[in-house]
Amino acid sequence: MTISQKTASSQGPFDLIDRLQVRTAMLSIGRSTLRRQGASGMVATARSFLRRVDLRTFAVGTSEHFLDVLNSQTDSLSSQFPDGGQGNWGAARKSLNIFLRDTLYCHHLCHHYKLDVLEPWLEVPLDSNVYKGIKQDTTNALPPWPGIRALTPSVSNELQSTATIVAKSLGIARVHLDLRYWRKSALES
């Protein structure tokens, strides 16, 4: 028995899907994702929540059911944030949307949990850059950007509706708009 075989067998079986979910949770929520959202420990809380979330609950048959699950998970995560950030709906929704997008982009997770059906229902993760991009790409009147910390479900819904229109005009699902708007000026330099 080689050393690597001994080490692998002494740690028990390797669960690729679990490790991919942990990795996706860690990489999708960086320090800048939840900067100035109300409390220290927000990133660690989001990562911990996302690494344990049951992705099977998102594999549903209708957009309405998906939205129900997304809303429930958003409420659950926002209630787990530490004091000073607890109840931050916008930070929880942004975290879930980024994580679900990255899960969609991870072939093994997407295939294992049959999440490819979610692509047309996934939301674009909202932040100031996405807001500016949507505003630039539409003639629709938008509500003022409240910031992630003050984002409400109604403002989010309005922005997601407009994002859907923009995405359709580009021939993509709205979740992919984040790739269009993320650090746009830095990428074009």
N, C-alpha and C positions, 0 to 999 in steps of 0.2 A: 504494500500500500504506500503510495507517495504521500508526502506531507500535505499537498493540496487536497487529496482525497480524504485523508484523515480529518483535516480541518473542516471540510464541507460536511462530512457525515456527522461529526461531533456537534455541529450547529443545528442539526435536523434538516428536514427537506427545505429546499429553496422554493419560495413562492414568488414566481416572476410577477404575477399580476399584483400582488400586494406591494412588492418593491417598486413597481412602476407607479402605483398610486401614491406611495410615499414620495417618490422622486418628483412626480408631477405636482403634488401639493407643495413641496419645498421650493421648486423652481418657479412655480406660477405666482407665488406670493413673496415678493422681495420687500426689502425695507422701504423702497420708494412707493410701493403699491398702496401702503396705508400710512404714509407720512402725514403727520399732523391730524390724526383722526380721533384724538381725544385721550389716549392713554398709552403708556408703554406696555408692551406685552400683546398688542393687537396682532402683530404678525405671527407670533408664536401661537396664539389662540386660533387664528384662522388656519394656519398650517396643521395644527393638531386636529381641528375639526374636519378639515378636508381629507386628511389621510385616513380618517375613520368613517367618513360618510359612506353609506351603502349606495354605490352607484347603480345598483339594480333598481332602486326606487325611481330613477329618472327614465328608465326604459319603458315608456308608456305609449299608448296608442293614439292619443290626441294632444293637440297643442294646449287645450284647456286643462287636461290632467297634468301635463308637464308644468304649466304655470302654477297650478295648485301645489305641486311638489316643490318647485323653485321657491314659491312664497313661504311655504312651511319651513324649508331649510334656511331661507334668509332670516326668518324670525328666530329660528333656533340658534343660528350662529350669532346674530346680533345680541341675543340675550346672554351669550356666554362671554362676550368681550369683558375685559376688566373694568372696574369702576373708572368713570371718566370717559369711557368709550362704549359702555353698555347701552344697548338700544340703538346703536349707530347702524341704521338700516342701509344707508348708502355704502358703507364700508363692507358690510356683509354681502350685499348684492354684487358689488364689484368683485369681491373675492370669489364668490361662487361662479360668476360669469367668466372670469379669467380661467379658473380651474376647469370648468366644463368645456370651455373652448380648447384648452390644452389637452384635455382628455379626448376630445374629438380628434385632435391632431396626432394623438398617440395611437397608432394602428392597433397595437395589442390590447390596450384598454378598451378602445372603441369596439373592436371586434368581440372581445370577451363579454362585454356587457350589452352588446347590440345597440350601441348609442348612435349609430350613423343616422337613424331616423330623426334624431334631435336637430340636425343641422339647420333646417328651415325655422326651427322654433327658438334656437339659442339667441340670447340677447347680445348686443355689442356691449362690452364692458365700458361703462360710462366714466369719463373723467374730463378734465378741462380740454385736453387735446382732441378727444372724440367730439365733444360739444362744438368746438371751433370748426372742426372738419365738417360736421353735419350742417352747421350754420352756413358754411361756405358753399356746400353742395346743394342747398335747397333754397327755394324762394318762400317756403312756408315760414310763418311767424313762429318763433320758438319762445318758450318762457325763458326768463333770465337764468343763467347758470347759477345754481345755489351753492355749488361745491358738493363734494361727496358727503361731507358730514351732515349737511342739511337736505340732502336729496330725499325726496318723498316718493312713495309709489306712484302718485298721480303725475308728478313731473317726469319720473322715469318712464312711465307708460307713454306719455306724450312724445318724449324724445325717441323711444323705441319705435313708435309708429312712424315718425318721420324718417328714422334710420331705415326702416323697411322700404319706404318709397325710394330713398337714395340707393339702397342696395339693389333693388329691382332694376333701377335705371342702369346700373353697372353690370347686371347679370350675375350677381353673387348673393349669397345669404348675408343677412345683416351682421352676423357674428364676425365675418371677415373684414368688416369696415375698420376694425381695430388695426389691421395690418396696413390699411391705407393711411390712417391718421397717426399711428404711434411714432413718436419722435421724428415726425415728417421733416422738419428743418434739418435735423442732424443727419438724416439719411440722404438728403439731397445735396449736402455740401460736398 
